[in-house]
Amino acid sequence: MSPKRLDRVAPPPVSDEWDVRFGTSEAAKGWDALCTHARSKTREAYGQMRANPRPGEDATHYQLRGELSMQTFGGRELEQWQIKVSSSGRVWYLIDDEKHTVWLTRATPAHPKETE
């Protein structure tokens, strides 16, 4: 999904920050809905992904388990992590060490059925 008129402008990464990009069209569409649903927590999640996508696991930020723990993207297996931004809102992302990029694969204000 390429940017268009009236879209938000994402700041470029500086220093050792990670680049945060949409890995799927669904994540791009869901991001705005999630921002509306939980604005400040979604902004915090963005900051976490940008600063340190592997901060150590806790109750709201961790690598997904089982089949969801890894995902093929661009022909490579990448770790898939989740941040809980609200009681139901979630952000899923892949960590691409080679490109120093975080790829958003899901952003949703609704709880993903795959993890129920």
Secondary structure, 3 states (H helix, E strand, C coil): CCCCCCCCCCCCCCCCCCEEEECCHHHHHHHHHHHHHCHHHHHHHHHHHHHCCCCCCCCCEEECCHHHCEEEECCEEEEEEEEECCCCCEEEEEEECCCCEEEEEEEECCCCHHHC
